[in-house]
Structures are given as C-alpha cells and as structure tokens.
Amino acid sequence: MSFVISARFLMGLYQGRDSSGEPERYPTPDRLFKALLSVACLNFGYTGKDCPESEEISESLHWLEGNPPDKMRLPFAIPSDGYGAIAYRDKGFQENDKVKMASSPAMSAYRYRPDDALEWIWLDPPSERVAGCLENLCEEIPYLGESCSKVHVVAQVCETNTETPEQRSRTFVRDDATDLGALNSHIFINCPIRGRLEELCGNYKELNSKKVSKRKVNELTVKETNLLAEIPEGRFIGSVAYRGEGLDMHDAATVAPPWDRAILMPVRVISSPVEWQPRQSQTVRWAVAMHRFLIRKWGFGAPATLTGRYMKIPGIAQPANNVAIHVLSDSLGQEFLSKLLPSVRHNVPAFLILIPREMSTEDFAELCDICQRSQGSSLYCGHDLETLVFGKADILADSTMWQEPADDRVRYWKPVPFAMAETRAFTDPQGARKWRARESVALSIAHVWRDSFSTQSERTGHWAKEQGYWAAADAVLDDSSPVQIIDARPTFRTHMEDYAHHVQESNVLRGCNALIQFSEDFSNECCAAAIGQTRHLGGGLLVPVDVPRDLIARNQVTGKEEPIWLS
C-alpha cells in the first residue's frame, strides 16, 4: 500500500513562482504544505482557540515535515508564454483609478495535458487518522500557485500497482545517495523539514501583528514590483534530489539507453512539390544547420547538453552524450526505412532529435516548446542546397523508433553511412598491438555507453591518453562484454571531410563499418542510437540488420555466434 496525493489542474495551466521570482514548472511539496496550512486556517480555524481538529491537523502537518515523497510522477509540461493558452482576463492592479498591466514574466505559465495529474507518492502510508485528515484538507484546496491555477487535489491510500512504461518514463525516485555527478542527472525539489509549520505560523503573525497604517500601505504600493522582498525567507526548507526511475546511478545491472526521448521535426522543400532527398554526404551539413537553428531559437542560456560546451568543474565528469540530430530520409535506404515504426515513418523526411538521459525535464520541455513553435519556420543551409520548411513537431516519450525483429530473425546493427573514427591510428604503448578498425568501433561504443564499461588501468606519462583509449576498447572487446563486433573494416569516400565536423588538419579521417550485436539485457533492440565522432551531428546512426536464424552459426575460433558467411 502507498499514500498518494494527486493534483489535476482543471484548466491545464499552472502558474507559480519560486522564492527568487522565477516561474515554477511544477508545484513543490513545500507549496503543497503551505496550501494545506492555508486551508486548515481558513476553513477549519486551525490557529483559533476553538478548533476541535487542531491536534489532528498538527499531527498531519508534522507528518509531512522531514518526510519528502518517495516518488513523484510529473506530468509533461511546456512553457505557455501566451502560445496555445487563452487569457480570460487581464492581469495587473489598480493605482489611483488607473489600471497597470502586469509585466510579461508575471503572465508566464506552464501548460499540462488535461488528463495528466501530478502525483506525490509515499511508499509508507501514514496512520489512518493522519490519512483521513490529509484527505479532508486536500479536498478543500482551491488552487496551487496563483489563484488562476485551479486544481482538484485528492489524497488516498491505494495499492501499489505495476507502472506502465508511460508512467515509468515520468516518475522520479528520491535518491539520498547523491554525489557531484548527480548535478547532471537529478532534479532538486524543495520540501518542508522539521520546524516549517512553526516558521510559517510565526511569519504570518509577524506580517499581520498590527494594523497597517495608511503610510505603510502607500510604501507597499510603491514596492508593488518587488513584493517578494516583503516575504520572509524560509529557513526550514530542504532540497531533495530525485532521479528518473529508469536511471539508477547505483545499480550496475541497469543499463539505461543513452538517448531516452526524441523529437521528430518533419520537413518539406519550400515552394516545391519535390520531396527532400539529401545525399549521405550532406547529412552532417544539414544536422549542423539544424543544431545552429535550435541554439539560435533558444537564445541566451541554452543548456550544455544542447550546445555541447561544458564548464570544467573538478570532480564532475562531462556527460557522455549530448543532443543528437540525424536525418531520416531516403538516404537511409528503403530497406531500413521499412523497419521504422509506422508512427515514425509517416513523418519522413524529418530531423530526428535524440535527447540524452542527462538532459533535465525542464530543458527538454523548453526544447519541445521551441520545436512546436518552429512549425512553418524555414531552415537555410547554403546557396547550393534547398531551403526547408518545418512541419508539426512530434514529441516521443522514449527513443523507440524501430519495429521489433521477427521471431525467426537475429538483430544486428550497422552505422549509416559509417562511424567516423574518433582518434588516429596508433600502436599499443607496449608496442605489441596495432590500432585497427575493430578497436575504433569499440572505442566509439565505449564513449556512448561510458557508464557501462569501467576502465581501471593507470593513466600516467606521455601515453596517458592512448592508455585510456586502449583500456576502453579492451573493455568492449572483452569476452564477457555484452557487445559483439563482427567484420569490422575501414571505409573511405572521395571527400571524407563531408562526413566529419571540426576536422583537425593533422588527423587522417577514417571511417569504420561493422556488424554490432548487443545482449538482450544491455540495449533495447528498438531504440535509436549512434556511434562515432559525428554521432551528435548526422553521422553513425545505427540501423537494424535482421539476419535469419538459419544463417547464424557458431564460430569455431571465438565460440560466438555470427552470420555463416563470416565464419
């Protein structure tokens, strides 16, 4: 059994600001706590002398102090900023019989789907008395945040049911064992701690201790734009870390996909009935143009997971993957297009924007809003290429885009058109081995799934970087590895610079191709992924190659199964 408090916003809009005045995406448990105290005082006379429920209410509110929810189920939310929202009244205040409109930040709100509910979940339910009291208080809450955020709040003890994949994708679990790396993968929520109830009651008495003089009223009117400064700062509020339920930083057996969400941006050629058909040599160039378009639309403050530029902070590792942009068109080949899910295939041609699991929910929602508002905008890549127009963006709750293989098929993967090598070829620091295409593919896989391949070797001296590369490749090529690389070979084109981004003049560009197989417990066989130096910008997209089981045999040398024509 678990105790659940759910809030459903009746108009699909939430408007509220935190203590710094910034718009909140979701109401916090501390805001819920204040709403419950307000209802207790206004509806039940909690602070009065003749309140029969005073002891019961105190016990219920004290139960919430220092007891943050074990889980939170957050609805999908995007900033409205007037887009897609209807204003039923002007917002502002009157001064000297004149109406002064509120500033634009005060009009900002977050939009939820009407059927979505925000849920706070406690796995250990309170006593029946506390649960009943909280249920009665929640029913009386008229709004959370500002008064325009009408809400229906329900508290109940219910059975802990198995979560659906959709529910799991938006569920966050409290994580007390956090470190510096959690700054990139967790969200931090304000929750009340012990002493919050007494602090709020004391603040109320302080602000309403005596009758306010007319002079004081005039002073407050002058300070209307800085009203938050009159509210005492909360000292009994704790920041609690929550991680996505699919991302367990302390469970080595759990392998989360590198990109766990996606956005599809359909495109067409402007003023032309001809379908967009870019060549494989142009996909990196188009992805770079799309990347610059998104950053320009975001403006100041674009997150590092989108720009790829991180601050170097000692003790905090840079995430393995950023936002990746790929082109879905005939350049993939009809064989691979036919394996796309119907919901994805009907949007082709399109840009596929893969979202790394390290990207926060707030940044993802902002990026979704940018993509939705870009419908009808144009994308210019160069005078020698077409100009494109964006269609309606399709938001995917996960990165699933491929159909499942048939029962009589074994799924392998290959990069399209190939994986660009991430380093030059060099020998083993001990001089015993040479760096070949197989090691290049292994290093690319180790970079994408960095958290799954631990390298314990010492990295010292002039060859420290090379030692790290060899250790990462060896971890992927180890016999116990969940990855099998088959028939790796170098690949070249006439103009290799078309397939790379930020080319170094001293580096010889090399492409690599191979058949790759992942174990069942390591990778979702229907999710999108990419490898190689250009995995974030149009290159190395992994496409499925389904081989009939009759054509699979065990290699007598390695002891592993592989296609018979390679044995």
Secondary structure, 3 states (H helix, E strand, C coil): CEEEEEEEECCCEECCECCCCCECCCCCHHHHHHHHHHHHHHHHCCCCCCCCCHHHHHHHHHHHCCCCCCEEECCCEEECCCCCCCCCCCCEEEECCEEEECCHHHHCCEEECCCCCEEEEECCCCCHHHHHHHHHHHHCCCECCCCCCEEEEEEEEECCCCCCHHHHHCEEEECCCCCHHHHHCEEEEEEECCCHHHHHHHHHHHHCCCCCCHHHHHHHHHCHHHHHHHCCCCCCEEEEEEEECCCCCCCCCCCCCCEEEEEEEEEEECCCCCCCCCCHHHHHHHHHHHHHHHHHHHCCCCCHHHHCCCCCCCCCCCCCCCCEEEEECHHHCHHHHCCECHHHHCCCCEEEEEEECCCCHHHHHHHHHHHHHCCCCEECCCCCCCCEEECCCEEECCCECECCCCCCEEEEEEEECCEECCCCCCECCCCCCECCHHHHHHHHHHHHCHHHCCCCCCCCCCCHHHHHHHHHHHHHHCCCCCEEEEEEEEECCCCHHHHCCCCCCCCCCCEEEEEEEECCCCCCCCECCECCCCCCECCCEEEEEEEEHHHEEECCCCCCEEEHHHC
